[in-house]
């Protein structure tokens, strides 16, 4: 599955199939949450949260691709990501775009 953040793919004529999306809500376990809160006192990268968000983006992207494949898509254009805090230490990540078929 080809993913691009543009509304076209050079050299390809596209048939739009519709919007596709994938989402997930992820959190870290209590031990990691507490250790990361101490890290905020001294500053620096919050590696456990960074890892959590990377995992969440990957899962949301995978789910978006599965939805596109079910529609018979060859690619997804205009891929975008959005995230929102759901509660302390938990975030929702959504990937969305337009499923297209090559003509």
C-alpha positions in Angstrom: 0.0 0.0 0.0 1.4 3.3 -1.1 0.9 6.2 1.4 1.6 9.8 0.5 0.7 13.2 2.1 0.0 14.9 -1.2 -3.2 14.9 -3.2 -1.6 13.2 -6.2 0.9 10.6 -7.2 3.2 11.7 -10.0 2.6 9.7 -13.2 -0.6 8.1 -11.9 -4.2 8.8 -12.8 -6.3 8.3 -9.7 -9.9 7.2 -9.0 -11.0 8.4 -5.6 -12.7 5.7 -3.5 -13.4 7.5 -0.3 -12.1 8.5 3.1 -10.3 5.9 5.2 -9.2 6.1 8.8 -7.7 4.1 11.6 -7.4 4.9 15.2 -6.2 3.6 18.6 -6.0 4.7 22.2 -2.8 3.8 23.9 -1.4 4.2 27.5 1.6 3.2 29.4 1.5 1.2 32.6 1.5 2.9 36.0 5.3 2.3 36.6 6.3 4.0 33.4 3.8 6.8 34.0 5.3 7.5 37.4 8.9 7.4 36.1 8.0 9.8 33.3 6.4 12.2 35.7 9.7 12.4 37.6 11.5 13.1 34.3 9.4 16.2 33.8 11.1 17.7 36.9 14.5 17.7 35.3 13.6 18.0 31.7 14.6 15.9 28.6 12.9 13.5 26.3 10.1 11.4 27.7 11.2 8.2 25.9 8.4 5.9 27.2 5.8 8.4 25.9 7.6 8.8 22.6 7.6 5.0 22.2 3.9 4.9 23.0 3.1 7.5 20.4 5.2 5.8 17.7 3.4 2.5 18.5 0.0 4.2 18.3 0.8 5.9 15.0 2.0 2.6 13.5 -1.2 0.8 14.7 -3.5 3.6 13.4 -1.7 3.6 10.1 -2.1 -0.2 9.8 -5.8 0.0 10.5 -6.2 2.8 7.9 -4.4 0.6 5.3 -6.6 -2.4 6.1 -9.7 -0.3 5.6 -8.3 1.0 2.2 -7.4 -2.6 1.1 -11.0 -3.7 1.9 -12.1 -1.0 -0.5 -9.7 -2.3 -3.2 -7.4 0.7 -3.0 -3.9 0.8 -4.4 -2.8 3.8 -2.3 -3.9 6.4 0.2 -3.3 10.1 -0.6 -3.5 13.1 1.7 -2.5 11.0 4.7 -2.8 13.0 8.0 -2.4 12.2 11.7 -4.3 13.7 14.6 -3.8 13.0 18.3 -5.6 14.0 21.5 -5.1 13.3 25.2 -7.9 11.1 26.5 -6.7 11.1 30.1 -3.4 11.4 32.0 -1.0 9.1 30.3 -3.3 8.0 27.5 -3.7 9.4 24.0 -5.8 8.7 20.9 -4.1 8.7 17.6 -6.0 8.8 14.3 -4.6 8.3 10.8 -6.8 9.3 7.9 -6.7 10.0 4.2 -8.3 9.3 0.8 -8.2 5.8 -0.6 -7.5 5.7 -4.4 -7.2 3.2 -7.2 -4.8 3.6 -10.1 -6.5 3.8 -13.5 
